[in-house]
């Protein structure tokens, strides 16, 4: 199989997993089970900020309860 095609498929799978996980987080954190438009954008931005601060998946332990609290606050907007 073409290596670029394989890589593209991996990226698409990662995006699908991301959307599923974000949807579950939304159900658990949003007051009505659904983020407002503002909360959705802010939560996604904060997740991107957290991810960009890591050097790889092995650093995920650096995400703390404080980070979760910030996300929870954004989710209530």
N, C-alpha and C positions, 0 to 999 in steps of 0.2 A: 504494500500500500504506500502511496505517496506520503512522505513524512509531513509535508505541509498540510495535507488533508487530515491526517491523524491529529496534528496539533490543533487545527481549526475545530475539529470535533471535541477535543479535550477542553478548549476554551468555551465552546457552547455548553457543554455539560456543566462546567464550573458555573456559568451564568445561571443555568436552570437550578442548580443546587442553591445558589445565592438567593434567587427569587423565592424558592420554597422556604428557606430559612428565614428570610426577611418577612415573609407572610406569616409564619408561625410566631415570630417575635411581635409582629403587629397585633395578632390575636391576643397574645398574652399581656401586652403592655398598654395598648390603646384603650381609653375609657369605654368606648363602644365596640371594641374589637376591630376598629378601622382608624388608621391615622387620618388626621386632617391633611389637606394638601401641604400646609406649612410644616406640620410635624413630619410628614413623609420625607420632604426635602431635607429638613434639618437632621433627621435620623440617618438618612443615607449619607449626607455630608459628614456627619460625625463618625460613622462607620468607616468611610473612606479615609478620614484623618487618622483614625486608629490603625487601620491597615497600613497606611503609608509610613507610619512610625516604626513598624516592625521590620525586621530583617528577613523574615520568613515565617512559615507556619510554626516552627519550633519556638518562636518568641511569644506565642499567644498567651502564655502564662503571665505576661506583663500587663495584660488587661485585667483591671481590678474591679472590685465592687464599686469604687468611686466612679469608674467609667460607666458601669451599668446604671448607677444612680443618675448620671448626666443624661444618658439615653432615655431613662424612664421619665425624667423631667421634660425632655423634648417631646416625648410621645404624648404627653398630656396637653399639648398646645392645641 
